[in-house]
Amino acid sequence: MKFIVAVAFLAVALAAPQGDKKPIEIVSSNSEMNADGSYSFDFESADGTKVSESGNQKQVGPKPEDIGTVSKGSYSFTTPDGVVLTVNWVADENGFQATGDHLPTPPPMPEHVVKMLADLKAAGFL
C-alpha cells in the first residue's frame, strides 16, 4: 500500500508544470533494426545534443548459447556555460566503458606493480 501511495505522489510531482521550459525540437532522427539483431540509431536536437548508437549480436562466452548484444555509441551536449562535452562508449563482454576528455581517469600504475604483474604472467600465474 505504501508503494502505491509513493507512486501516486511521484505521478503528481511529474505532472506538475515545469515552469517556462519548452520542449526541445528533434532536428534529425534515424533508426535501423535488422533481422540479424544488429541495429543503429542517432538523433540530434535543436539545442545541439547528439546521440548515436549501434550494436549487434555476438557470442560473449564459451558456449554457442552465450549470445549477447554488444553496443557502441556516443553522445554530446552543451553545458550551461557553452562547453560541448562528448562521451564515447562501448558496452560488451568487458562491461560498459566510457571515455571523454572531461571524465576522470585513474593514475598510471606504479612501475613496481607493472613489473610484478609481468613476472607473474611470465611464471604462468596470470
Buried (B, 14 or more C-beta within 10 A) or exposed (E): EEEEEEEEEEEEEEEEEEEEEEEEEEEEEEEEEEEEEEBBBBBBBEEEBBBBBBBBBBEEEEEEEEEBBBBBBBBBBEEEEEEEEEBBBBBBEEEEEEEBEEEEEEEEEEEEEEEEEEEEEEEEEE
